[in-house]
Amino acid sequence: MVSLEPLALMKLAIYETTIHGHRAAYLTEITAAAVRRGWDVTVITPVPEYDHPCISMLRELIGPQNLVITPYFVEWPERISAFTMIRFHFQQWYAARRSLLHVGRTWDFVYFSSIDYMDDAIAILGSPSRPVPMGGMVMRIRFHLKQLGVETRRTLGSILEMVSFSRLLGASGVALVTTADPAFKKYCAQKPAKLYRKVRYVPELGMSAPALDAASAKRAFGFQADDRVVLIFGAIDARKAYTDLIRAVDGIADAHRVRVLIVGRPDPAAAAELNGAEYSELRSRGILATVLELADNELQEKCFAAADVVWVAYRNHSTMSGVFAQAMSCGLPVIGPDYGVLSWLVKEYGVGISVDINTPEKTRVQIVEMLGSDEALRGFRRNAQLIAMQHLPENFGNSICDAIESSLQ
């Protein structure tokens, strides 16, 4: 049943399926912003990682009685296919429905930190929170890119995705869809359909700029003060294309003092590879430094302070990146891919270069040219700093709460 209390006393449920990667920070910032407004907040998650630092932070923010761990956890499909992913969407929908009913509380609104893996089910079945209105973040929308003239390297037709998204906007109980993609914001603003007014732009979550000086931060990772450090940060897996960057840098490391710093929690395959003999040799030569663990605030600040450039040229990744927003927050240039939203952002804001990760020789030349031009680097940094304020952590949570309030008015 929907509560009719004033918004100042609004009861909000936040549902999250995972705290992998940036999702923990998203969840924490949204919760903190809602608490600052005096809202009564319940966080519901089936995530099994009870020892994650995010869990203890949430308990402090809302109290242990308002942090609900439900038993309805859905495992990622062992084999990826169109059928298994559709089934996964419906499994996630039913898990959310059961979780919300399991708690047995009433709310004014339910916000889903991500609906990317249940949006197809919502488009057909309506909101899993019914009769309570819902909103949620979409992070994997791509159908708009071709209309904006952006290469996507996609395999599925954009028309099908567009129809599915229109059905999502019109689904029963869906009051709000948030996006951190400026390109999608631009696309929606051009759409005359009233349904697209449900879409609200939320600047991607960034970070506070480091207070540490670059020289001491570099030395903390074993680099020299005049080394040029390219940072790979976050969840470390094959998608981050770290092998492609290292392959490109290996041939220029000695002559141009280019170094690679990898910081973040790896998946098993990445951990095995990066701890292997090949990369041990690169570490001994001072070309590569790795800290393969979940980065707390201190480590995060240190690695971004040490970085001259941030690598976001990911493999098979056409959508937004939280690491891109962190780079902008720190006034750092990026090396992005030559397709997808990130390539559009690099060009739109003039904050770096785009590379084809499948051509390491060409990537190597582009990196040398980029790092060899102080004028170009100053321009990239200046342009990054122009949008840095948008991505302050508190802006993310506040924007989500503003969007929730406006959807109920």
Order of alpha helices (4+ residues) and beta strands (2+ residues): beta-alpha-beta-alpha-beta-alpha-beta-alpha-beta-alpha-beta-alpha-beta-alpha-beta-alpha-alpha-beta-alpha-alpha-beta-alpha-beta-alpha-beta-alpha-beta-alpha-alpha-alpha
